[in-house]
């Protein structure tokens, strides 16, 4: 049995980076600053932050998975 790199371990490492990169992108765009004052819906966030409309929903949904922000059909909120 080999203890060397396996595709599963490499994929796990790559996917772990995706979450960190998504969070960093949200910080760079000012998402949490926008949400600090009041909840906003996905449309208002997209207009205020500028991600392309085709990718905005996926971007906001990806942030909702780790619990950093939540963008349900209604307003998004930042949780302490």
QUINOR-V262624 format. One record per backbone hydrogen bond with DSSP energy under -1.0 kcal/mol. NH is the residue of the N-H (numbers start at 1). CO is the residue of the C=O. If there is no record, write none. Layout:
# QUINOR-V262624
nh | co
NH | CO
NH | CO
This chain:
# QUINOR-V262624
nh | co
10 | 6
11 | 7
12 | 8
13 | 9
14 | 10
15 | 11
16 | 12
17 | 13
18 | 14
19 | 15
20 | 16
21 | 17
22 | 18
23 | 19
24 | 20
25 | 21
26 | 22
27 | 23
28 | 24
29 | 25
31 | 26
34 | 30
35 | 31
36 | 32
40 | 76
45 | 41
46 | 42
47 | 43
48 | 44
49 | 45
50 | 46
55 | 52
56 | 52
59 | 55
60 | 56
61 | 57
62 | 58
63 | 59
64 | 60
65 | 61
68 | 63
69 | 63
70 | 77
76 | 40
77 | 70
